[in-house]
Amino acid sequence: MAEKKSGFEALAKSAISTQEQLMPVKTGNHSFFIGLPKEVSLQENRISLTPDAVALLVNNGHDVWIESKAGLGSKFTDKQYSEAGAKIVYSAQEVYKAEVILKIEPPTLEEIEMMRPGQALISAIQLGHLKPDTIQALMKKRVTALAYEFIEDKVGGMPIIRAMSEIAGSSVMLIASEYLSTANNGRGIILGGITGVPPTKVVIIGAGTVGEYAARAALGLGADVQIFDNHLYKLRRIKQLLSQQIYTSTIDTLTLSDTLKNADVLIGALRAEKGRARHVVSEEMVSSMKADSIIIDVSIDQGGCIATSEMTTLGKPIYKRHAVIHYCVPNIASRVAHTASTALSNIFTPTILRAAEEGGMDKMIFSHKGFMKGVYTYSGGLTNESLARKFGMKYKNIELLVAARF
C-alpha cells in the first residue's frame, strides 16, 4: 500500500522540483502600435529605432511594424528587425496604419495623405524649408505632430538636438579637411598645423554644442580657432569646456569681417531664435574670403546664418560662390547613419516606454512639459507660436487645451 503524503509534504516537493515557467512580459498602462516607414528622401540614411531597441519594446508589449529595407542605410537588415520581433511590411500604406509614426525627415504631403485622425507623428520639422502646406495637411488630418528638435528634457536641454549636434560638430572638420585637399580642388592645405608652417585658421560662429565639438576636433588637429557668439555666457562656458585660452568674441560686424579675410574654414553653427534665422555673415564678407576656402553652414536646416548659403544634398553637397566652397547639407549626421541612428534610438526608446507608463501619447504630452514643447499640431490646430508667426496662421495655446482637458 502506497504511503499517503500530507498536503505539506506535497507542497514542499512541488516547491523544490524543477518546473517550466514562462518569463513574465512587463507591460505598461498602454501598448503602442509603432510604425517605422522607409525614408523617401534620397539623402536620408538614418532610422529612429535599432533592432536592439525594437526587441526591448516588443518585450514590453508593444507592436512594431517596419517597412522593408527601411534600415539598410544605417546597415540594419530586415532579418535583424524580424529576429527582434518587428513585423516587416512591404508598403508605406501598411506602416501608416500604426498609432505612432517615428520618422527622421519631415513628412511629405503624400505621406500625410496616408495618415488618419488621431495618429501621433514624431519627426524632424526643418524650419529652413518647411512649407505651410505641410502644417495645413497635418491639421486637416487632425494628427498630433511633434518636432523632435523642440522636445526638451527635465533641465531644459534638447536631447536629440544635442546628440545630432555632437555628431555634426565632430564631422565638420573631417568635411573641411576633405574639401581643402588638392584632390578635391581645394586650397591644398592640411587642416591643422605642422612644424614650420602656420596653422589653419578656423572661424566658428555659434558657441553651442556644434561649435564646442567642432572646436575640439579643430584644436586636436592643431588649428587656430576663433569663436563668435552674441551670448557671453556661452563664450565663457565653451572656454571652460575646452580648457583652452582660445579667442572668443561677440558678433561685431567689423571684427568678424576682418577675421574672415584670413579664415581657411568658416563653420556656421547658430541656431534660429524664436523661429527666425539670422544671417550674421553678409555676402560682402563672403566675397572678401580667400579663394577655395570653405564654408560649412550647419544651421542650414533652420535657414542658415550665412547670406550665401543654399541647401544642398549628400549627392551634390557643394557649390562655389565668390570662389568660396559652400557645404550646406542639412543632415550632416546622415553621413554616419549607423552612429546617428543608435544615438536617436537611445533617446526615443525610453521616451516611448515612459509614454506607455503614463497611459498613452496624450497623457505623456499633458504630464511632461518638455515633451509638450515638441507638439506643433494638435486636435486640428497649430500649437507652436513661432510657426504661427512665421506663416501668419492662427495659433492655439496647447497649455490652454490642457486646462480645458482637465
Protein Blocks (a to p, Z undefined) as FASTA:
>chain_A
ZZdddfklmmmmmmmpccdddddddddfbdcdddddddfbfkbcbdfbdfklmmmmmmno
pacdddehklmmnopafklmmmnopacdfbfklmmmpmbdcdfbdcdfklmmmpcehiac
dddfklmlpcfklmmmmmmnopacddfklpccfkopafklmmmmmmmmmmmmmmmmmmmp
mklopnopaedddehiacdddddedjbfklmmmmmmmmmnopacddddfbfklmmmmmmm
nopacddddddfklmmmmmmmpcbdcdfbdceehiacdfbcfklmmmpcehiacddfklm
nnpjafkbccddfklmbcceehiacddbfblmlmmmmlmmmmmmmmmmmmmmmmmmnopa
klmmmmmmklmmmpmbeghiafbfklmmmnopacddfklmmmmmZZ
